Amino acid sequence: MKKKTCFSILAFIALVCLYSCTKDRTSKPATVDCTGVNAATNTYNLNIYPNITSNYCSYAPCHGGGSTGGGVDMSTYAATVNAFKTSTVICAMKNSGCELMPKGGPALPDSLIKQMECWQANGYPQ
């Protein structure tokens, strides 16, 4: 009886470990409603870069100019894409469980956040 119980427990643990190792742990981004956002002009060069620079995101001492506040660099296209892929940029802009950015607020307009979410959802066109 002891052997059967031990075997059952070990088999259960093995299944749990196997399942947890194969399960994709990355969360899939929520579907973004890009209605009203022109994909042809919502590119890094035409829209994203001008908006992050006009909102002081990519200037020193924030996320550019040799300074990477919170480890987030948005001084170039490649750095900005990397920041969006590896950090909580959108979460911080939305102030949804992350520290609000721009630091000290006010929060960015929802329309601008939507443009950045759509830029991300469309694969970061340059």
Number of C-alpha atoms within 10 A of each C-alpha: 6 7 8 9 10 11 12 12 12 12 12 12 12 12 12 11 11 11 11 11 10 8 8 9 8 6 6 7 9 8 9 13 12 15 9 9 16 12 14 8 14 19 21 20 13 13 16 22 20 13 17 19 14 11 12 15 22 26 19 14 13 22 23 21 14 13 17 17 16 9 11 22 25 26 22 14 17 12 15 23 19 14 18 19 12 10 13 16 21 19 15 18 23 19 16 11 9 13 16 19 19 16 13 8 11 10 15 16 10 11 11 16 17 19 23 25 21 22 25 18 16 14 10 20 18 16
